[in-house]
Amino acid sequence: MIKKNFNSLIWIVITLLWGYNSKPILSQDNSTLTRGIVKELVNGDLMCYVTLIDENGEENIIGANFEVCEQSEKFLDQKVNLTYDLANINDCESNEPCGKIRQELIIIKMDSIE
C-alpha cells in the first residue's frame, strides 16, 4: 500500500521542525507519514525498510536510505520526525543492475522527538 502511495505522490521534500502542536502526522496532501514510533529497521537489497507505528496504532512500512538503518539502535522504539527526498532505486527483477531505475520518495533522515 505504501509503495502505491509513493508512486502517486507529487514529489516533494518534507522537512519538519518540532514544536508546533497543531502539525498533523501526515503531510499536507495526507499521503506521507511525517512522524511515528520506530518498531523495526531492516536492510533490504534495494533500500532500508522502516516499520513505523502512527498515532492511530497502524503499522506503516516505508523505504529509507541505508544510512537510516545504520542507526537502528538510536531510533528503535523512539518517536521520530521524518524527512523525505527522491531517490533513484534499481528497478530490475533482481538486485543486479540492469540499467532501469525508478524514482521513489524515501526517508533520508530521522530525528528523535524528546
N, C-alpha and C positions, 0 to 999 in steps of 0.2 A: 504494500500500500504506500509506504514512504517513497519507494522508487518511482511509482506512478505520479505522486505529487511533485517530486523533483523534476520530472520531465515536463510537467505542465506549468512550472513556475516562471514568472518573469524574473530573470536572473539579476539578483541584487546582492550587495554585500550588507550584512546586518551587523552593526556594531552597537552594542547596548552599554550604557553606563548605569550601574546600580544606584539606587537612591530614590527612584520615583515609584511610590507605591501603586500608582494608577496604571503602570505598564502591564499589558496583558502578557501571558506566557507565549502567545503566538505573534508572529509578525503582523503588520497592518493588513496584509492580504489574507490573514488567517490560514496560511499554509505551511509556515515554517516554525517549528518549536524554537523558542528563544531561551528557555531555561528549563531545568529539570534536575532530578536526582539521578546520578550515575550509578547504575547497578552492575554493568559489565562493560569491559573493553576487550575486543578480540581482534587480533591481526588476521586479516584475510589475504587472499592472493592479490587483490587489486587495491584494497584500502583497509583502513581500520573500521571496525563496526562498533558503535557506541549504543548500548541499551540504556535508555533514559525512562524514568517514570515522571509523567507530567502531574500537574496539580489535581487532576481527576483520577489519579491512580492508574492511568493507562500506560502500557509499555510501548515505547517507540524505539525502533532500531534505525539509526541514522549513520550514514557513511561519514568518515573523517579521514584526515591525512594521518600518515603513520606516526608522526611526531606526537599526536594526541595519545595514542596507545602506549607510547614510551613512558608516559606519566601516569600510568594506571594507579599506582599506589597513592599518588597525590589526590586523585579525584574519586576513587571508589567510595560510594555511599555519601558523597558530598553533593550539595545543591550548587549548580553552576549556571552561569550565563554562557551562551553560545555565540560564537562569531563564525560566519559562513563566507565562503568565496567559491567561485567557479574553479573547477579543476578538470584537466584532461585525463580521462580514465580510459584505459585499454578496453576496447570493445570487441574482443576476439572470443572464440569458443573456449580457449584455454588462456592461461596467464602468459603464454608466449606471445611476443609482439607479432602482429600481423599487419600493422600499418593503419588499422582502423581505431579511431578514438571517438569518444562521446564526451560532451561537457556535462558535468554534474555539479550541483551545489552541494558542497561537503563542509563539515565542521573543520575549521582551521585553527581554532583557539577555544579553550575553555577557561573561565575564570571562576574560582570558588567564591561563593556568596557566604559571607560570615554569618 
